[in-house]
Amino acid sequence: MMIWAGVHAKEYISDYIVNPIVIDADLSEWNRASVILLKDTTAKGDNQMKIRSLWDEQNLYLAYEVKNDDLQANQTVLDHRELWLDDMIEFLIDPLNEKDSCWDENDLIYHINLLGQKKDDRGSADCGTNPEWNGEAKYAVSLLGTLNDSTDTDNGYIIEISISWAEIGLKPVEGLKLGADFACGDKDGIRNSFFDWVGARPFRSPYAFGDLILRRDENIIRDEKQ
């Protein structure tokens, strides 16, 4: 099932799976996941991104499949302040789904670039950021093209992620609603463009987040066990 942003805005159903996802940037295990399809409609960009999510008792899983014809990334240092200017993806989670303007201590964000480096933080009690926090999400990156070579035409990349429920700070149950946003950054030469699921500006705006809803469909589970 394809979900177009703006048609079924701000809601995504993440299905339960029996077998854990292997984090290897291979999407062959994702056939049960529905898809959010986003297009960069800014004047600067033309990328397209598909987002998927699944879950089990241990982890929330995310997969980004991005079309990008010129793969660019430079940063190899953890939390480099310019990592967000590389080709990269972001995900933002408000576990309590408070729909407010405060980036507080339960909220978290990851940026992951094409070199497999991350920039992450949690919010703070004064609604700022805590960049000293380092998350433990596992992820893998697969490039469908050549990095930092603008003489050819690339196809894009895949980034696959698992983040533990312990890090999120919740016990997963049927019907749980997380606040979430998914974003992409595109670096082409001297220009950059950014787009996201819900149109939040800035991205750290929990009041604008969509609902990521956990579903445990017994028919799907039974089919997976067979």
Number of C-alpha atoms within 10 A of each C-alpha: 8 10 17 15 17 11 7 10 14 18 20 22 19 26 21 25 21 13 12 17 22 16 18 15 19 16 17 9 11 17 9 17 20 19 22 22 17 23 19 18 13 11 7 14 19 14 22 17 25 20 22 23 26 23 25 20 14 14 21 22 24 23 24 26 20 24 19 23 19 23 27 22 21 16 19 14 14 13 21 13 10 11 21 24 20 23 26 27 26 21 20 23 24 30 19 16 20 14 15 13 12 18 22 19 17 17 26 24 21 19 23 26 26 24 20 18 20 25 22 23 20 24 21 16 12 10 14 14 20 17 13 10 14 15 18 11 16 13 21 19 21 17 17 16 17 17 16 14 12 14 8 12 13 18 14 20 22 22 26 24 23 23 18 20 17 11 13 21 12 13 11 20 14 13 13 17 22 22 23 27 26 26 22 27 23 26 21 21 10 5 10 15 19 21 24 21 27 20 17 18 10 8 21 22 19 25 16 21 27 24 21 22 19 23 19 17 12 10 8 14 15 10 8 12 9 5
